[in-house]
Amino acid sequence: MRKYLSIDQFHNSKENVVTLGMFDGVHRGHQSILNRLTEIANSNNLDSLVLTFFPHPRMVLTPDNAPKLLNTIEEKSMLLKKTGINHLVIHPFSMDFSQMDAEDFVKRILVDKLKTKKIIIGYDHRFGKNRSADFNDLVRFGEKYGFDVEKISAQMVDEISVSSTKIRTALEKGDVHTAKEYLGYDYFFSGTVIHGKKVGRTIGFPTANFEIDETYKLIPGNGIYVVYSYINNNKVWGMMSIGTNPTLGDNPQTIEVNYLGFNEDLYGQNLTVFMANKIREEETFDSLDSLKNALNQDLLYTKNYIQYVAK
């Protein structure tokens, strides 16, 4: 996959099958679009191209109401690369760009710049200034400018249509199981291991404290979770606390992972944490002994999960 950081950087002699959108999460709905994209490209001697944007339009247009995102731009690029597409164009979204009307966008960008032969879009895709144009407009423009359009219907999980918004809602509640059903993979985030208060080691549960790489990345709701990371190419399981450590007083939110059977120094390392399951909500205990007892129960749950549930 070749990656371009603006539409102007893109140059390719072949015609392309194109899809466009935010693809936040690269979830199962997105995956159905991308599978169809590569299928058509491969069977018609065309290249497959994804056009996406950064920052998220709502970060620019309504920054006070912008959602936290399921993927950083680096994570999204990695997930899209796995689908086998030929080209990824990440165009900077700006206030000026948002004012381009729909037909101008089609003619200048899709036709003239990206050499679009066919477009694959999701059932709810809208584009152009104020998101004013939809599938029917795209079909009309295709007839005018010489490209075909195909719409992919909503993907259903347990009779519920998959969307990035629904995944965010699940994660904000700590429901990583539902998020995985919609995403098709364990939700993950990356961060740097930093020094914490080191209280955990005094009660037998040393933790790696994480500072998240990107502030716009969605961190699931407070609670205790079963997680894993790949450290030195080995899968290492652990249990993670997201919260304010209420037993220890009024604290800012922290993210701490107790890696099972792992005692190496991780300070300064950048690690990815994959969230497998939620154990319980964050609780306030009346003593460190009570907290330790709860953590021992969490450890038992985690070991049972690894043995009987994890694959």
MINU-500912 format. One record per residue (C-alpha): residue number from 1; chain; z, y, x. Coordinates in nm, 4 decimals, m for minus. Example, Ala and Ser with C-alpha at 12.3 -4.5 7.8 and 13.67 -1.06 7.14 Angstrom:
REM MINU-500912
+-----+----+----------+----------+----------+
:   i : ch :        w :        v :        u :
+-----+----+----------+----------+----------+
:   1 :  A :   0.7800 :  m0.4500 :   1.2300 :
:   2 :  A :   0.7140 :  m0.1060 :   1.3670 :
+-----+----+----------+----------+----------+
This chain:
REM MINU-500912
+-----+----+----------+----------+----------+
:   i : ch :        w :        v :        u :
+-----+----+----------+----------+----------+
:   1 :  A :   0.0000 :   0.0000 :   0.0000 :
:   2 :  A :  m0.0900 :   0.3462 :   0.1238 :
:   3 :  A :   0.1377 :   0.6332 :   0.0256 :
:   4 :  A :   0.0345 :   0.9964 :  m0.0193 :
:   5 :  A :   0.2774 :   1.2846 :  m0.0657 :
:   6 :  A :   0.0404 :   1.4954 :  m0.2744 :
:   7 :  A :  m0.2808 :   1.4567 :  m0.4704 :
:   8 :  A :  m0.4643 :   1.6610 :  m0.2076 :
:   9 :  A :  m0.3766 :   1.4036 :   0.0604 :
:  10 :  A :  m0.5561 :   1.1280 :  m0.1285 :
:  11 :  A :  m0.9020 :   1.0310 :  m0.0063 :
:  12 :  A :  m1.0687 :   0.7030 :  m0.0984 :
:  13 :  A :  m1.4338 :   0.6094 :  m0.1316 :
:  14 :  A :  m1.3742 :   0.3469 :  m0.4028 :
:  15 :  A :  m1.3209 :   0.4120 :  m0.7704 :
:  16 :  A :  m0.9718 :   0.3430 :  m0.9002 :
:  17 :  A :  m0.7787 :   0.1931 :  m1.1870 :
:  18 :  A :  m0.4984 :   0.4447 :  m1.2399 :
:  19 :  A :  m0.1634 :   0.4582 :  m1.4112 :
:  20 :  A :   0.0646 :   0.7584 :  m1.4154 :
:  21 :  A :   0.4222 :   0.8365 :  m1.5049 :
:  22 :  A :   0.7736 :   0.8602 :  m1.3641 :
:  23 :  A :   0.8352 :   0.4835 :  m1.3391 :
:  24 :  A :   1.2086 :   0.5429 :  m1.3010 :
:  25 :  A :   1.3628 :   0.2017 :  m1.2496 :
:  26 :  A :   1.0261 :   0.0229 :  m1.2251 :
:  27 :  A :   1.1656 :  m0.1829 :  m1.5140 :
:  28 :  A :   1.0073 :  m0.4661 :  m1.7116 :
:  29 :  A :   0.8053 :  m0.2265 :  m1.9244 :
:  30 :  A :   0.6653 :  m0.0630 :  m1.6121 :
:  31 :  A :   0.6054 :  m0.4031 :  m1.4546 :
:  32 :  A :   0.3800 :  m0.5081 :  m1.7433 :
:  33 :  A :   0.1696 :  m0.1955 :  m1.6880 :
:  34 :  A :   0.1537 :  m0.2536 :  m1.3127 :
:  35 :  A :   0.0629 :  m0.6210 :  m1.3516 :
:  36 :  A :  m0.2247 :  m0.5252 :  m1.5791 :
:  37 :  A :  m0.3271 :  m0.2495 :  m1.3354 :
:  38 :  A :  m0.3604 :  m0.4872 :  m1.0407 :
:  39 :  A :  m0.5246 :  m0.7548 :  m1.2570 :
:  40 :  A :  m0.8028 :  m0.5191 :  m1.3665 :
:  41 :  A :  m0.8479 :  m0.3766 :  m1.0173 :
:  42 :  A :  m0.8777 :  m0.7195 :  m0.8568 :
:  43 :  A :  m1.1253 :  m0.8504 :  m1.1151 :
:  44 :  A :  m1.3515 :  m0.5436 :  m1.1002 :
:  45 :  A :  m1.3581 :  m0.4680 :  m0.7260 :
:  46 :  A :  m1.1613 :  m0.1481 :  m0.7816 :
:  47 :  A :  m0.8483 :  m0.0131 :  m0.6142 :
:  48 :  A :  m0.5195 :   0.0192 :  m0.8023 :
:  49 :  A :  m0.3435 :   0.3555 :  m0.7926 :
:  50 :  A :  m0.0105 :   0.4825 :  m0.9233 :
:  51 :  A :   0.0364 :   0.8567 :  m0.9685 :
:  52 :  A :   0.3984 :   0.9640 :  m0.9962 :
:  53 :  A :   0.5914 :   1.2846 :  m0.9433 :
:  54 :  A :   0.8955 :   1.4149 :  m0.7595 :
:  55 :  A :   1.1223 :   1.5843 :  m0.8448 :
:  56 :  A :   1.1611 :   1.4470 :  m1.1971 :
:  57 :  A :   1.0088 :   1.7051 :  m1.4366 :
:  58 :  A :   1.3435 :   1.7647 :  m1.6059 :
:  59 :  A :   1.4970 :   1.8530 :  m1.2681 :
:  60 :  A :   1.2491 :   2.1414 :  m1.2581 :
:  61 :  A :   1.2164 :   2.2381 :  m1.6249 :
:  62 :  A :   1.5744 :   2.1803 :  m1.7480 :
:  63 :  A :   1.7893 :   2.1327 :  m1.4357 :
:  64 :  A :   2.1172 :   2.1654 :  m1.6265 :
:  65 :  A :   2.0138 :   1.8757 :  m1.8497 :
:  66 :  A :   1.8329 :   1.6529 :  m1.6004 :
:  67 :  A :   1.9235 :   1.2826 :  m1.6035 :
:  68 :  A :   2.0574 :   1.0950 :  m1.3066 :
:  69 :  A :   1.7813 :   0.8638 :  m1.1859 :
:  70 :  A :   1.7721 :   0.4865 :  m1.1542 :
:  71 :  A :   1.5789 :   0.5060 :  m0.8265 :
:  72 :  A :   1.5607 :   0.7412 :  m0.5350 :
:  73 :  A :   1.2030 :   0.8198 :  m0.4398 :
:  74 :  A :   1.2347 :   0.5776 :  m0.1451 :
:  75 :  A :   1.3605 :   0.2983 :  m0.3720 :
:  76 :  A :   1.0817 :   0.3598 :  m0.6206 :
:  77 :  A :   0.8228 :   0.3419 :  m0.3423 :
:  78 :  A :   0.9668 :   0.0095 :  m0.2244 :
:  79 :  A :   0.9672 :  m0.1405 :  m0.5744 :
:  80 :  A :   0.6120 :  m0.0225 :  m0.6430 :
:  81 :  A :   0.4903 :  m0.1642 :  m0.3122 :
:  82 :  A :   0.6174 :  m0.5075 :  m0.4186 :
:  83 :  A :   0.3800 :  m0.5038 :  m0.7174 :
:  84 :  A :   0.0766 :  m0.5148 :  m0.4877 :
:  85 :  A :  m0.0822 :  m0.1791 :  m0.5718 :
:  86 :  A :  m0.3251 :  m0.0250 :  m0.3230 :
:  87 :  A :  m0.2288 :   0.3422 :  m0.3460 :
:  88 :  A :   0.0822 :   0.5401 :  m0.4389 :
:  89 :  A :   0.0441 :   0.9149 :  m0.4865 :
:  90 :  A :   0.3729 :   1.1071 :  m0.5136 :
:  91 :  A :   0.2844 :   1.4592 :  m0.6194 :
:  92 :  A :   0.5383 :   1.7445 :  m0.5986 :
:  93 :  A :   0.6282 :   1.8528 :  m0.9512 :
:  94 :  A :   0.6677 :   2.2290 :  m0.9879 :
:  95 :  A :   0.6845 :   2.4917 :  m1.2587 :
:  96 :  A :   0.3244 :   2.5897 :  m1.1808 :
:  97 :  A :   0.2055 :   2.2292 :  m1.2070 :
:  98 :  A :   0.3805 :   2.1935 :  m1.5437 :
:  99 :  A :   0.1589 :   2.4696 :  m1.6867 :
: 100 :  A :  m0.1664 :   2.2768 :  m1.6338 :
: 101 :  A :  m0.3202 :   2.1929 :  m1.9706 :
: 102 :  A :  m0.4134 :   1.8362 :  m2.0544 :
: 103 :  A :  m0.7913 :   1.8553 :  m2.0143 :
: 104 :  A :  m0.7627 :   2.0523 :  m1.6914 :
: 105 :  A :  m0.5302 :   1.7812 :  m1.5576 :
: 106 :  A :  m0.7746 :   1.5077 :  m1.6572 :
: 107 :  A :  m1.0808 :   1.6794 :  m1.5100 :
: 108 :  A :  m0.9311 :   1.8223 :  m1.1902 :
: 109 :  A :  m0.6837 :   1.5468 :  m1.1041 :
: 110 :  A :  m0.7834 :   1.2171 :  m1.2644 :
: 111 :  A :  m1.1606 :   1.2551 :  m1.2447 :
: 112 :  A :  m1.2378 :   1.4828 :  m0.9499 :
: 113 :  A :  m0.9497 :   1.3928 :  m0.7155 :
: 114 :  A :  m0.8569 :   1.0342 :  m0.8006 :
: 115 :  A :  m1.2011 :   0.8977 :  m0.9000 :
: 116 :  A :  m1.0585 :   0.7287 :  m1.2068 :
: 117 :  A :  m1.2669 :   0.4482 :  m1.3589 :
: 118 :  A :  m0.9978 :   0.3219 :  m1.5948 :
: 119 :  A :  m0.6483 :   0.4334 :  m1.6962 :
: 120 :  A :  m0.3641 :   0.2020 :  m1.7971 :
: 121 :  A :  m0.0767 :   0.3766 :  m1.9751 :
: 122 :  A :   0.2354 :   0.2894 :  m2.1683 :
: 123 :  A :   0.2537 :   0.3115 :  m2.5452 :
: 124 :  A :   0.4582 :   0.6343 :  m2.5420 :
: 125 :  A :   0.2908 :   0.8234 :  m2.2576 :
: 126 :  A :   0.2385 :   1.1976 :  m2.2979 :
: 127 :  A :   0.0926 :   1.4465 :  m2.0502 :
: 128 :  A :  m0.0270 :   1.8025 :  m1.9994 :
: 129 :  A :   0.1518 :   2.1313 :  m2.0614 :
: 130 :  A :   0.4548 :   2.0788 :  m2.2884 :
: 131 :  A :   0.3631 :   1.7063 :  m2.2981 :
: 132 :  A :   0.1130 :   1.8010 :  m2.5651 :
: 133 :  A :  m0.1439 :   1.5214 :  m2.5157 :
: 134 :  A :  m0.1168 :   1.1510 :  m2.5944 :
: 135 :  A :  m0.3185 :   0.8277 :  m2.5878 :
: 136 :  A :  m0.5742 :   0.9485 :  m2.8438 :
: 137 :  A :  m0.6421 :   1.2624 :  m2.6404 :
: 138 :  A :  m0.6845 :   1.0520 :  m2.3285 :
: 139 :  A :  m0.9401 :   0.8308 :  m2.5057 :
: 140 :  A :  m1.1305 :   1.1423 :  m2.6135 :
: 141 :  A :  m1.1289 :   1.2794 :  m2.2576 :
: 142 :  A :  m1.2379 :   0.9391 :  m2.1286 :
: 143 :  A :  m1.5450 :   0.9454 :  m2.3505 :
: 144 :  A :  m1.6263 :   1.2916 :  m2.2200 :
: 145 :  A :  m1.5669 :   1.2262 :  m1.8497 :
: 146 :  A :  m1.6632 :   0.8609 :  m1.8187 :
: 147 :  A :  m1.3507 :   0.6479 :  m1.7875 :
: 148 :  A :  m1.1883 :   0.3809 :  m2.0044 :
: 149 :  A :  m0.8308 :   0.3835 :  m2.1346 :
: 150 :  A :  m0.6031 :   0.0894 :  m2.2128 :
: 151 :  A :  m0.2600 :   0.1121 :  m2.3751 :
: 152 :  A :   0.0206 :  m0.1330 :  m2.2986 :
: 153 :  A :   0.2649 :  m0.1968 :  m2.5826 :
: 154 :  A :   0.6430 :  m0.1750 :  m2.5505 :
: 155 :  A :   0.8140 :  m0.4618 :  m2.3703 :
: 156 :  A :   1.0937 :  m0.6208 :  m2.5717 :
: 157 :  A :   1.4192 :  m0.7791 :  m2.4543 :
: 158 :  A :   1.6267 :  m0.9302 :  m2.7359 :
: 159 :  A :   1.4049 :  m0.7380 :  m2.9809 :
: 160 :  A :   1.4899 :  m0.4052 :  m2.8131 :
: 161 :  A :   1.2173 :  m0.2037 :  m2.6415 :
: 162 :  A :   1.2832 :  m0.1436 :  m2.2732 :
: 163 :  A :   1.3140 :   0.2154 :  m2.1502 :
: 164 :  A :   1.4651 :   0.4008 :  m1.8554 :
: 165 :  A :   1.6906 :   0.5907 :  m2.0970 :
: 166 :  A :   1.8374 :   0.2692 :  m2.2393 :
: 167 :  A :   1.9002 :   0.1385 :  m1.8880 :
: 168 :  A :   2.0783 :   0.4601 :  m1.7895 :
: 169 :  A :   2.2951 :   0.4371 :  m2.1017 :
: 170 :  A :   2.3893 :   0.0774 :  m2.0203 :
: 171 :  A :   2.4778 :   0.1626 :  m1.6613 :
: 172 :  A :   2.6853 :   0.4643 :  m1.7599 :
: 173 :  A :   2.8950 :   0.2189 :  m1.9643 :
: 174 :  A :   2.9119 :  m0.0183 :  m1.6690 :
: 175 :  A :   2.6981 :  m0.2754 :  m1.8487 :
: 176 :  A :   2.5130 :  m0.4027 :  m1.5434 :
: 177 :  A :   2.4252 :  m0.7285 :  m1.7219 :
: 178 :  A :   2.2141 :  m0.5501 :  m1.9852 :
: 179 :  A :   2.0669 :  m0.3256 :  m1.7161 :
: 180 :  A :   1.9531 :  m0.6340 :  m1.5243 :
: 181 :  A :   1.7924 :  m0.7785 :  m1.8385 :
: 182 :  A :   1.5870 :  m0.4599 :  m1.8771 :
: 183 :  A :   1.5154 :  m0.4025 :  m1.5077 :
: 184 :  A :   1.4376 :  m0.7585 :  m1.4065 :
: 185 :  A :   1.6602 :  m0.7238 :  m1.0973 :
: 186 :  A :   2.0187 :  m0.6400 :  m1.0028 :
: 187 :  A :   2.0772 :  m0.2639 :  m1.0062 :
: 188 :  A :   2.1448 :  m0.1286 :  m0.6585 :
: 189 :  A :   2.2316 :   0.1826 :  m0.4631 :
: 190 :  A :   2.2553 :   0.2686 :  m0.0942 :
: 191 :  A :   2.5101 :   0.4678 :   0.0985 :
: 192 :  A :   2.6818 :   0.5228 :   0.4304 :
: 193 :  A :   3.0176 :   0.3612 :   0.5048 :
: 194 :  A :   3.2746 :   0.6347 :   0.5707 :
: 195 :  A :   3.6470 :   0.6478 :   0.6457 :
: 196 :  A :   3.8763 :   0.6340 :   0.3431 :
: 197 :  A :   4.2533 :   0.6462 :   0.2981 :
: 198 :  A :   4.2841 :   0.2853 :   0.4177 :
: 199 :  A :   4.5310 :   0.1970 :   0.1404 :
: 200 :  A :   4.3462 :  m0.1255 :   0.0588 :
: 201 :  A :   4.4204 :  m0.2853 :   0.3931 :
: 202 :  A :   4.7957 :  m0.2332 :   0.3418 :
: 203 :  A :   4.7850 :  m0.4652 :   0.0387 :
: 204 :  A :   4.5433 :  m0.7178 :   0.1830 :
: 205 :  A :   4.2178 :  m0.5801 :   0.0436 :
: 206 :  A :   4.0429 :  m0.3695 :   0.3102 :
: 207 :  A :   3.7470 :  m0.1796 :   0.1695 :
: 208 :  A :   3.4299 :  m0.0108 :   0.2869 :
: 209 :  A :   3.4107 :   0.3378 :   0.1346 :
: 210 :  A :   3.0616 :   0.4571 :   0.0445 :
: 211 :  A :   2.9056 :   0.8007 :   0.0508 :
: 212 :  A :   2.5897 :   0.7894 :  m0.1618 :
: 213 :  A :   2.2616 :   0.8935 :  m0.0001 :
: 214 :  A :   2.1177 :   1.0995 :  m0.2875 :
: 215 :  A :   2.3205 :   1.3006 :  m0.5383 :
: 216 :  A :   2.0591 :   1.2497 :  m0.8126 :
: 217 :  A :   2.1047 :   0.8697 :  m0.8021 :
: 218 :  A :   2.2835 :   0.7239 :  m1.1046 :
: 219 :  A :   2.6119 :   0.5526 :  m1.0188 :
: 220 :  A :   2.7393 :   0.3183 :  m1.2928 :
: 221 :  A :   3.0541 :   0.3941 :  m1.4898 :
: 222 :  A :   3.4019 :   0.3475 :  m1.3474 :
: 223 :  A :   3.5241 :  m0.0092 :  m1.3232 :
: 224 :  A :   3.5584 :  m0.3178 :  m1.1046 :
: 225 :  A :   3.2410 :  m0.5145 :  m1.0272 :
: 226 :  A :   3.1097 :  m0.8245 :  m0.8511 :
: 227 :  A :   2.8599 :  m0.7069 :  m0.5880 :
: 228 :  A :   2.6746 :  m0.8209 :  m0.2798 :
: 229 :  A :   2.5048 :  m0.6683 :   0.0239 :
: 230 :  A :   2.2865 :  m0.7977 :   0.3028 :
: 231 :  A :   2.4666 :  m0.7407 :   0.6329 :
: 232 :  A :   2.3027 :  m0.8594 :   0.9550 :
: 233 :  A :   2.0554 :  m1.0510 :   0.7353 :
: 234 :  A :   2.3371 :  m1.2416 :   0.5645 :
: 235 :  A :   2.4228 :  m1.2137 :   0.1942 :
: 236 :  A :   2.7850 :  m1.1015 :   0.1743 :
: 237 :  A :   2.9640 :  m1.1016 :  m0.1622 :
: 238 :  A :   3.2375 :  m0.8613 :  m0.2565 :
: 239 :  A :   3.4163 :  m0.6784 :  m0.5332 :
: 240 :  A :   3.3701 :  m0.3080 :  m0.5833 :
: 241 :  A :   3.5796 :  m0.0347 :  m0.7384 :
: 242 :  A :   3.4141 :   0.2765 :  m0.8789 :
: 243 :  A :   3.6729 :   0.5264 :  m0.9945 :
: 244 :  A :   3.9502 :   0.7688 :  m0.9127 :
: 245 :  A :   4.2206 :   0.5219 :  m0.8015 :
: 246 :  A :   4.4595 :   0.6426 :  m1.0750 :
: 247 :  A :   4.7451 :   0.4239 :  m0.9485 :
: 248 :  A :   4.7456 :   0.6287 :  m0.6273 :
: 249 :  A :   4.7346 :   0.9677 :  m0.7993 :
: 250 :  A :   4.4704 :   1.2184 :  m0.9085 :
: 251 :  A :   4.1711 :   1.1586 :  m0.6801 :
: 252 :  A :   3.7987 :   1.2347 :  m0.6766 :
: 253 :  A :   3.5673 :   0.9467 :  m0.7618 :
: 254 :  A :   3.5296 :   0.6930 :  m0.4838 :
: 255 :  A :   3.3146 :   0.3842 :  m0.4333 :
: 256 :  A :   3.4869 :   0.1062 :  m0.2387 :
: 257 :  A :   3.3758 :  m0.2499 :  m0.1641 :
: 258 :  A :   3.5995 :  m0.5328 :  m0.0477 :
: 259 :  A :   3.3617 :  m0.7766 :   0.1235 :
: 260 :  A :   3.4903 :  m1.1328 :   0.1010 :
: 261 :  A :   3.5634 :  m1.2989 :   0.4353 :
: 262 :  A :   3.4078 :  m1.0125 :   0.6297 :
: 263 :  A :   3.6045 :  m0.8148 :   0.8883 :
: 264 :  A :   3.3441 :  m0.6422 :   1.1070 :
: 265 :  A :   3.3415 :  m0.2658 :   1.1596 :
: 266 :  A :   3.0909 :  m0.1109 :   0.9177 :
: 267 :  A :   3.1641 :   0.2593 :   0.9737 :
: 268 :  A :   2.8481 :   0.4658 :   0.9923 :
: 269 :  A :   2.6224 :   0.1874 :   0.8682 :
: 270 :  A :   2.3886 :   0.2421 :   0.5761 :
: 271 :  A :   2.4142 :  m0.0476 :   0.3315 :
: 272 :  A :   2.2637 :  m0.1368 :  m0.0035 :
: 273 :  A :   2.5006 :  m0.2624 :  m0.2733 :
: 274 :  A :   2.3620 :  m0.4869 :  m0.5488 :
: 275 :  A :   2.5654 :  m0.5029 :  m0.8702 :
: 276 :  A :   2.5924 :  m0.8544 :  m1.0155 :
: 277 :  A :   2.8523 :  m0.8266 :  m1.2928 :
: 278 :  A :   3.1389 :  m0.6174 :  m1.4259 :
: 279 :  A :   3.4897 :  m0.7635 :  m1.3996 :
: 280 :  A :   3.6981 :  m0.5086 :  m1.5899 :
: 281 :  A :   3.7602 :  m0.1421 :  m1.6599 :
: 282 :  A :   3.9504 :   0.0782 :  m1.4168 :
: 283 :  A :   4.3232 :   0.0660 :  m1.4907 :
: 284 :  A :   4.6409 :   0.2515 :  m1.3936 :
: 285 :  A :   4.9211 :   0.0301 :  m1.2603 :
: 286 :  A :   5.2889 :   0.1193 :  m1.2270 :
: 287 :  A :   5.3153 :   0.0000 :  m0.8670 :
: 288 :  A :   5.1141 :  m0.1181 :  m0.5684 :
: 289 :  A :   5.2444 :  m0.4698 :  m0.6339 :
: 290 :  A :   5.0958 :  m0.4611 :  m0.9836 :
: 291 :  A :   4.7680 :  m0.3356 :  m0.8380 :
: 292 :  A :   4.7723 :  m0.6161 :  m0.5802 :
: 293 :  A :   4.8294 :  m0.8759 :  m0.8535 :
: 294 :  A :   4.5329 :  m0.7386 :  m1.0492 :
: 295 :  A :   4.3147 :  m0.7478 :  m0.7383 :
: 296 :  A :   4.4084 :  m1.1114 :  m0.6815 :
: 297 :  A :   4.2911 :  m1.1864 :  m1.0361 :
: 298 :  A :   3.9705 :  m0.9919 :  m0.9651 :
: 299 :  A :   3.9226 :  m1.1995 :  m0.6507 :
: 300 :  A :   3.9624 :  m1.5230 :  m0.8468 :
: 301 :  A :   3.7075 :  m1.3996 :  m1.1040 :
: 302 :  A :   3.4671 :  m1.3058 :  m0.8251 :
: 303 :  A :   3.4941 :  m1.6428 :  m0.6517 :
: 304 :  A :   3.4373 :  m1.8248 :  m0.9803 :
: 305 :  A :   3.1376 :  m1.6042 :  m1.0543 :
: 306 :  A :   2.9862 :  m1.6780 :  m0.7135 :
: 307 :  A :   3.0439 :  m2.0524 :  m0.7537 :
: 308 :  A :   2.9400 :  m2.1060 :  m1.1138 :
: 309 :  A :   2.7128 :  m1.8178 :  m1.2166 :
: 310 :  A :   2.5386 :  m1.6701 :  m0.9141 :
: 311 :  A :   2.2169 :  m1.8277 :  m0.7942 :
+-----+----+----------+----------+----------+
